[in-house]
């Protein structure tokens, strides 16, 4: 029996050349960062864990979480309204998405910062008649909630289209089969459509969460003055050292973004079970390979001239 042929890989000099170039560029960048006195790394190390900076990180995370939760609820509602057969609900949803996607987020935050000036008092009662009770918006709508609401409404307009595309990715036969089993529309949405749509929704939702984290740097427009960006800017103005404090803010944003990316990876892995070839689950491709292999095994063990047994 002839020996097995062992193919040799063709040489790839481009790989080694590009690797050498990348290593040289990395070394040059590292030397530039270390030797350039403008970066002032001792100041970076001194203020990376400063109390005000850490507090700013906490406020930034809180705004991000609350805005994303509220924005997701708004987006899910708007996406369901866009899919509704009611033309009024579809029109309201379209108008909301059009307005909040068509105007800059900074402009919207400025508006919400002036909300207490535009609407100084909210009253409930009979129209053009007596008021039952009223309250001042300044007492119940501080800058923090103005920032959360402004970011959530803006984010909801973008997430609405993401969620709508995810819901539309589920085959209509799923809903028809569920209705044939006697399930209601709400039950079909909760138990059939949304779990399957999450595979499509989670990746862009993770990207939007990371984008929201960075968008919180604009809450100064409200104005809200406790976030990470404002804290580092305040220290930089006091020290007359803007670059080291910019590096402090950038390092914190990179650290938080890294954690969010890890969480996004595991969420995608969880909701992608049964749809891919990861080791944790048997996706369609893997199941197809198994079925083909089983068919080959059966054909190999079954005699060609065998006939089925007939009961006597």
Secondary structure, 3 states (H helix, E strand, C coil): CCCCCCCCCCCCHHHHHHHHHHHHHHHHHHHHHHHCHHHCHHHHHHHCCCHHHHHHHHHHHHHHHHHHHHHHHHHHHHHHHHCCCCHHHHHHHHHHHHHHHHCCHHHHHHHHHCHHHHCCEEEEECCCCCEEEEEEHHHHCCHHHHHHHHHHHHHHHHHHHHHHHHHHCCCHHHHHHHHHCCCCHHHHHHHHHHHHHHHHHHHHHHHHHHHHHHHHHHHHHCCCCCCHHHHHHHHHHHHCCHHHHHHHHHHHHHHHHHHHHHHHHHHHHHHCCCCCCCCCCCCHHHHHHHHHHHHHHHHHHCCCCCCCCCCC
